[in-house]
C-alpha cells in the first residue's frame, strides 16, 4: 500500500520561505515521478512542480524561478522549497505519485 505524508506547511510572512516534505512508503521515490499540486480556496488544483524518476524537473509558471523540487532517495522523501512566498501561494499543497495522493499540508502566506 502506498502512503504519502506531507509536512512542513505553516504560516509564513510574505517574502519568506518554506520547505515542504513528502514522505513516501510503498513506493520508492527514486523510481517514480513525483508531483506537487496545490489548491487555493475556491480554486481548482494547480500543478506546482514535477520531478521525474531520472531527476528532471518541471515547474509551474506561478513558482518558476523561486522554487526547487528534489528527492532524497535515502529517506524516500520528496521536497519542495518555495522562496519569496506571496499571499497568492496560500493553498493546500499535495504530493502525488501515480494515482496516490497525500492528505496535504496547509501553507498560509500572510503578514
N, C-alpha and C positions, 0 to 999 in steps of 0.2 A: 504494500500500500504506500502510495506517495503522499508525503505531507510536506507542506511549505509553511514556514512560520516567519512572518515579517516582524521586524523590530526596528527601533531607532527613531521613530517619529516623535513628534512633540510640538511644543510651542516655541517658535523662534522669531526674533525680530527681523524685519526686512534688512537684507544685506548679509544675513548670517548664513551658516552652512549646516547641513545635516548629512549624516551617513546612514543610509538605511541598509539593513541586512535581511537576507532571506536564507534561513537555514533549511536545507532540504534533507529529507530522508526517503529512502525507497528508490531514488534515482541519483546517479552521480552527475553533478553539475558539469563535470569535466567532459562529459559526452553528450550534453544536451544544450539546446538553445534556451536561454533564459530571457524572459521579457519582464519589463516593469511597465505597468499601466497605472493610471491614476483616474480618479473620478471625483470631480468637484461637485458640490451641492447643486442639484438641478441641471447637471450636465451629463453628457454621455462619457463613456470610458475613452481615454486618450492614451495612445501608445507613447511612452516616455523614452524607453531605451531598450535595445536588444543586444545581447552578446551571444554570438554563435558558438557552436561546440569547438570550433578552432580558434576562438578568441576574437573574431572580427566583431566590430561594434557598429551600431546604428543609433542615432539619436533623433528624437522628435524636434521639430523646429523650435518649440517653446523652451527647450532646455539646452539646445545645441550651443556649445561653447562655454557652458558653465556647469556641466555635469560629466561624471565619469562612471561607467558601469564596469564592473570587474567580477572575477570569480576567484575564490580561494579553494583550490581543489583539496587541500589538506584538511580543511574543516567542512568541505562540502557546502559552502556558503557563497551566495552571490551578494554583491554590494552595489549600492547606487549612492554616489556622492553628488550632492547638488550645492553649488555655491551661489552667492549673491541671490539669495532667496527673495522672492517677490510675493506680495499678497495673492497674486493670481496662481501661485504654486500651491495654495491651500487646497488640499484634497486628501482622499484616502488613497494610499499607494499600495498596489498589489504586485506580487511577483507571480509569474506563471511558468510552468514547464509543461509543454504539450497541452493537455486538457485540464491540468491541475492548477488550482488557484489557492493562494493563501487567504487568510482572513483579513488581511490588510492592516496597515498602520497609518494612523492619522497624522498628517502634517498640517500645522496651522501657522501661517506667517502673518504676524500682526504686531504692531507696536503698542 
